[in-house]
Amino acid sequence: MKHLVIENKKELDREILTLISESDIREDFDSSADYKFVAKYKDKIVGIIAYRVVLNGGGKRYPRFVHIIFHKDFKRSKIAYAFARETERLLLRDGFSQAMAYIRTEKAEMMDLAKKFGYKQYAEDDGGKFFYKDLGG
C-alpha cells in the first residue's frame, strides 16, 4: 500500500508511547518484545504490532504475538489490515514459518480478531487460549 511505512523499532518514540498509554490494552506493554513494528501512513501513526521470539518445547524459535494497538483513526481500516499482513510477511522473510499467540479469556475481541486473521486454536488453559498461524499461507 502506497504511503504505508513500517519499521521495526528498537526504541519507541514519544508518539508511540502516547498511543500505548492512551489505549485500553488492560495489561502492561512488553517494551522488550523482539519485534515492535510501528507503521505510519502519510506521516500519521497507524499503530504498533509486537512479537516476542520464544522457544517451544522442541527448541524451535517462533514469534509469539503479544500486542496489536491501532490509532483510533485506523481501527478496522484497510490500512490497519495491510499493516498487520505486512508484519507477517516480514516475519516470513526473517525465516519464521509460524506465529503463535496466547490470548487471555477476558479478551474475547482479540480472539475474534485472531481467528479473522487465520489463527487456529490448538490448546487452552484456565486463563486463555493458544493459537498458531502458518505464515505465508
HUQUI-V883136 format. One record per helix or strand. SS is the DSSP state (H for helix, E for strand). FROM is the first residue (numbers start at 1). LEN is the number of residues. Records with the same first field share a line. If there is no record, write none. Layout:
SS: FROM-LEN + FROM-LEN
//
This chain:
E: 4-5 + 35-7 + 44-12 + 61-10 + 98-7 + 120-5 + 128-7
H: 14-9 + 78-16 + 108-9
//
